[in-house]
Amino acid sequence: MCKDDPVGSRAIRITVGVVVVLLVLLFIGDRVAVRVVSGQIATEAQRSQNLPTKPSVSIGGVLFLPQVVRGDYRDIDIDVRGSVQNGLRVDRVRSHLDGVHIPLSDIIGGDVKKIPVDRLDADVEVTYTDLNAYLAAQGMKLTVAPAGSAIRIGGTANVFGTDYPVEGTASIGVEPAAFTITPRELAQSVTSVLPPEWHDQIIKLLTVRIPVEGLPFNLKLTAVDVLPDRMRFSAAGEHVILDTTTIPAGAATPSPAG
């Protein structure tokens, strides 16, 4: 007949208890480390990119402490809201950073000055409200709105000193640091009152190039999607260094190294 072993049972309970406590402490330490590193990245991003407000930063991964020890981070999202580039308000820049390097010694000392980033991809969102405000500020008598996968334009075009009402659809072209709005179909009510030989002139007059220079993290535009209330551009960057030591005091624009 077997007898219970109270000493052995007690030892097992103690061992289990110790393991549970260690796991809880590990989890708490892991979450604290996430908050500390996220805060330092947000501060560095705001300073190096000269952002008006501190961006929100989230870091992925089940266990974070191993990333801290290595000094390499693979899944970081930074959300920048309401930045202004050359008079154009960019409603949102949501960036995903892959390959972010911060030595553990800098984290411990709270002395993060430079953050090398291997690669970035991002969504850059411009609302039609902000785009129309920009066009008006540039003195253009033109407004834009969504029209399926294209956009609809409306306004007036000055041809040889006379204003003509213009309405139709336009396509969006993407350059690394700008996008263009080019008419592709004008309403019959417009083309009927203009001589056919003026068609190309009207297209040129209504083609607008909007610079989007100085995006955070030296991002470059690559593609665009038309949404009901905004345009969403895809953007990418690589080998960017977030560096506050290169920003002169009172600088108006960021100077990320890339």
C-alpha positions, -999 to +999 in steps of 0.1 A: +000+000+000+015+033-011+016+062+013+014+098+003+047+117+003+040+151+018+076+163+014+076+154-023+042+170-029+052+202-011+084+204-032+064+201-064+040+228-053+069+251-044+085+244-078+053+251-097+048+283-077+083+295-084+079+288-121+046+307-122+061+336-104+091+337-127+067+336-158+047+364-144+078+385-137+091+377-172+058+388-187+058+420-167+094+427-176+087+420-212+057+445-213+077+471-194+105+468-219+081+472-248+068+505-233+103+518-226+116+510-261+084+523-278+087+555-259+123+560-269+116+552-305+086+577-305+108+604-290+136+598-315+112+597-344+096+630-334+129+648-329+147+634-360+117+640-383+107+673-367+071+661-361+046+685-344+034+657-321+049+624-308+038+595-331+023+563-317+046+533-318+037+496-314+061+467-314+051+432-324+063+398-313+053+374-286+085+378-266+101+412-267+131+409-243+151+387-267+149+416-292+161+440-266+191+419-258+200+415-294+194+451-302+175+442-333+137+447-338+117+433-368+081+444-363+076+481-354+047+503-365+048+541-363+017+562-369+022+599-377-009+621-379-014+655-395+021+664-408+023+692-434+046+689-464+050+720-486+016+733-476-002+700-482-015+684-450-009+646-450-036+631-428-017+600-419+015+581-424+014+546-411+049+531-414+061+495-408+097+493-399+117+461-405+153+458-392+156+485-365+188+485-346+192+500-310+220+487-288+210+475-254+234+499-237+216+529-253+183+516-240+196+511-205+213+545-205+183+563-220+207+578-246+193+568-279+206+592-305+207+573-337+184+545-349+194+527-382+164+512-400+170+486-428+136+489-446+103+507-443+069+504-461+041+528-454+006+540-463+005+578-469-031+592-468-043+625-482-079+635-478-098+652-506-106+680-481-069+687-475-061+684-512-088+708-522-076+732-495-041+730-510-053+736-545-072+767-533-042+780-515-022+777-547-048+798-565-062+770-586-099+770-595-101+732-593-116+707-569-113+669-568-136+641-556-136+603-559-150+586-590-145+549-587-108+540-593-102+575-607-111+610-595-135+636-607-124+671-613-144+703-615-137+740-618-127+764-645-097+767-669-085+800-682-078+797-720-065+828-737-079+850-710-114+835-708-126+811-680-143+780-692-162+756-669-145+722-668-158+689-655-146+653-660-125+625-647-088+624-642-061+598-635-034+600-608+002+596-616+028+588-589+064+600-586+087+593-557+082+628-542+050+640-560+018+630-577+000+644-607-037+648-616-042+645-653-076+648-670-085+619-692-122+625-700-140+659-701-177+662-700-194+668-733-209+700-720-173+713-718-159+699-750-188+712-770-181+748-762-144+746-769-127+743-803-113+708-808-078+722-813-079+735-777-083+700-762-046+694-756-042+729-741-070+723-717-054+690-706-021+708-700-038+736-680-057+711-658-027+688-652-016+695-617+016+683-600+015+682-562+049+678-545+050+655-515+086+661-503+100+656-469+078+627-458+089+611-425+116+585-427+126+596-462+097+577-477+091+576-515+057+572-531+053+541-552+015+536-559-020+550-551-055+537-543-086+559-546-108+556-515-142+572-508-127+601-487-090+601-495-062+589-516-039+563-500-004+561-514+020+532-509+055+543-500+088+527-492+123+535-479+155+518-469+187+524-451+172+553-431+189+566-400+168+585-374+194+609-361+187+639-339+224+649-338+221+662-374+191+685-367+199+721-360+180+739-333+148+754-347+149+735-379+117+738-399+121+705-418+136+671-409+168+659-426+168+621-423+199+604-436+194+576-461 
